[in-house]
Amino acid sequence: MSVPPRSWVPQVRGPRGQVFVRGVEISLLRPGKPLNWILLTGPILILFAAALAVAPQIIRGNSCGHDFDFHLVSWLDCLNAWRHGILYPHWAPSANFGAGEPRFVFYPPLTWMLGAALGILLPWQFVPIALTFLLLAATGLATRALARHALAEGPATLAGCAALFSGYTLFCAYERSAFAEMTGGFWIPLLLLLILRDRNPGGSAVRRALDGSAAPLALVIACAWLSNAPVGVMACYLLAATAITFAFLQRSWAPVLRAGVSSVLGLGLAAVYLVPAAWEQRWVNITQATGDPGEMVENSWLFARHADPSLDLHDIELHRASLLAVTMLAVAMVGLLIAWRRGKLREKSRWWIPLALVPVAILFLQLPISLPVWNLLPKLRFLQFPWRWLVALEAPMAIFFAAAVWPGAAARRWRPRVVAAGCAGLFLAASFFAARSFFQVCDDDDAVSGMIGVYGTGAGFEGVDEYSPAGADDSLLASGLPAACLATSPDTPLGAPSDIAGVAPSWTFDNGSCEAVVRDATGGPEHFRSKASFAHPGYLVLRLRSYPAWRIRLNGQLAANLHRLADGLIAVPVPQGPVDLAVDWTTTPDAWAGRWLSVLALILVTGLCLLERRLSRSGLS
């Protein structure tokens, strides 16, 4: 079999004799202008669309959505750890008013590392905007790449723009500041692209499975988990369902084999995060993530209403998410119907049918009838909200929309321009709508400048309930604590309770709970060093929350008879006289297991990549 030269580009003739190259009419090319510049028009338009989507934040400043503070503090803590030489931090020291929490053990690393890296390059006020722009642009480019397998250049670019302007994307960007979840808009289209490929339709099942897509698919699965745990869960279930459907349509086990191999290797690559996060859940109150009534699946069906007053704010948010879900599902299904009636989906029906089933499945998962599925499938309830599945709807909805509205090849030349102009106006309106309806104005305490000011003082911020030590009572943890406090009894309350409900107790030296204090400690985010001399023995209460990974040495010996207080702090019995205390984060056996599994998976993925290249070359010879 002969191989076409690299310079060869497939050409298609239109009904009026026009010549199209990759969906671009050749008459649009200027003499002497390289074809590659024309083919870059689509990506450039998507970058421009992403800039338009973040324009309200460029003009008005940051939108302080629900998770804005959490992410900003994570970036600051990560960058602080890097400055102390810790490449992959585990402990977030600014949480819980400086007592810290193992946030980086349980929260996937890619977005908080990317945010910290942007903090090196940009002023902090621009980091959330830059990250939002990158995630929106990635969503558009990945959707465009998926759409190019069935659509021409113009409608594929339109699909990419529609994905980044979809209601749920802007909802996550503005109202929720859900940076990690927004990565699903990028990883899920790539996952669908790689599982729906069929480069060797006449080969054996093994050759069709290992056609150059299995190794990249493993990387996509790993990155989905390393970006956001709910996205990882959705990606795995979506991969399984799509692979089975595609295998049935092709009458071949190749997609299932590819999905199976890629899933195992992808989870192995992510084991450096997954193994500790799974094993160490027993050490924290992780059940808080799904135990709160507002975070239970059965309380978040479409347009649900509850008599419980504590769910009033939840119901307001659910109503907004439900409107977005209904709108996106309607656009997807109407677009699918129109495109099918126009005959655009019939040539590659095996490719379109798996995409067409996505909105149907997502609609089912928004309704109470799906509760047995949520209870049966492992970790599915971890998503908390059924509407989180809308991140998997962005790309199919955008593709069906573009296929429905874009004129056919026989249309007059002005019609695509009119459609493009109309859609540009629609996207501009979506950007204004997001600025009006989803934009969250920052309070002084939540603004970037205010957060950085507090961070510089070392006072710390509130923590996350699910990352607190198992059995600890967060309501007892006092703010304003010194680095260490000498108390006569480990049960001595350190902070004075607040008269305001929901406000943490506060400590001052006048409280009388500490007979002596250590104001500051050295060592960095994952090391605590303190030297002092005490007039009598007692219990040194550290401003540090208990966790099994801490190794505590007192005067050079491993500390014994440690006490964990009701608020989760550590109390170390100390003798009279000089005290040299050292607390260090250690690598636990589960963390070592995760690292070695990731190394093994990386070796296997490298070998798979080489095997796929060899099979590809032998198939072309």
Secondary structure as GFF3:
##gff-version 3
##sequence-region A 1 621
A	DSSP	beta_strand	11	13	.	.	.	ID=ss1
A	DSSP	beta_strand	19	21	.	.	.	ID=ss2
A	DSSP	beta_strand	24	25	.	.	.	ID=ss3
A	DSSP	three_ten_helix	26	28	.	.	.	ID=ss4
A	DSSP	alpha_helix	35	39	.	.	.	ID=ss5
A	DSSP	alpha_helix	41	60	.	.	.	ID=ss6
A	DSSP	alpha_helix	68	83	.	.	.	ID=ss7
A	DSSP	three_ten_helix	96	98	.	.	.	ID=ss8
A	DSSP	alpha_helix	103	106	.	.	.	ID=ss9
A	DSSP	alpha_helix	109	121	.	.	.	ID=ss10
A	DSSP	three_ten_helix	124	126	.	.	.	ID=ss11
A	DSSP	alpha_helix	127	147	.	.	.	ID=ss12
A	DSSP	alpha_helix	153	164	.	.	.	ID=ss13
A	DSSP	alpha_helix	167	170	.	.	.	ID=ss14
A	DSSP	pi_helix	171	176	.	.	.	ID=ss15
A	DSSP	alpha_helix	179	182	.	.	.	ID=ss16
A	DSSP	alpha_helix	184	195	.	.	.	ID=ss17
A	DSSP	alpha_helix	205	209	.	.	.	ID=ss18
A	DSSP	alpha_helix	214	227	.	.	.	ID=ss19
A	DSSP	alpha_helix	229	250	.	.	.	ID=ss20
A	DSSP	alpha_helix	254	269	.	.	.	ID=ss21
A	DSSP	alpha_helix	271	279	.	.	.	ID=ss22
A	DSSP	three_ten_helix	280	283	.	.	.	ID=ss23
A	DSSP	alpha_helix	288	291	.	.	.	ID=ss24
A	DSSP	three_ten_helix	293	295	.	.	.	ID=ss25
A	DSSP	three_ten_helix	297	299	.	.	.	ID=ss26
A	DSSP	three_ten_helix	309	311	.	.	.	ID=ss27
A	DSSP	alpha_helix	312	341	.	.	.	ID=ss28
A	DSSP	alpha_helix	349	365	.	.	.	ID=ss29
A	DSSP	three_ten_helix	368	370	.	.	.	ID=ss30
A	DSSP	alpha_helix	371	376	.	.	.	ID=ss31
A	DSSP	three_ten_helix	380	383	.	.	.	ID=ss32
A	DSSP	three_ten_helix	386	389	.	.	.	ID=ss33
A	DSSP	alpha_helix	390	405	.	.	.	ID=ss34
A	DSSP	alpha_helix	414	433	.	.	.	ID=ss35
A	DSSP	pi_helix	434	438	.	.	.	ID=ss36
A	DSSP	alpha_helix	448	457	.	.	.	ID=ss37
A	DSSP	three_ten_helix	465	467	.	.	.	ID=ss38
A	DSSP	three_ten_helix	474	476	.	.	.	ID=ss39
A	DSSP	beta_strand	484	487	.	.	.	ID=ss40
A	DSSP	three_ten_helix	509	511	.	.	.	ID=ss41
A	DSSP	beta_strand	516	518	.	.	.	ID=ss42
A	DSSP	beta_strand	527	534	.	.	.	ID=ss43
A	DSSP	beta_strand	538	545	.	.	.	ID=ss44
A	DSSP	beta_strand	550	554	.	.	.	ID=ss45
A	DSSP	beta_strand	557	558	.	.	.	ID=ss46
A	DSSP	beta_strand	563	564	.	.	.	ID=ss47
A	DSSP	beta_strand	569	574	.	.	.	ID=ss48
A	DSSP	beta_strand	577	585	.	.	.	ID=ss49
A	DSSP	alpha_helix	589	620	.	.	.	ID=ss50
###
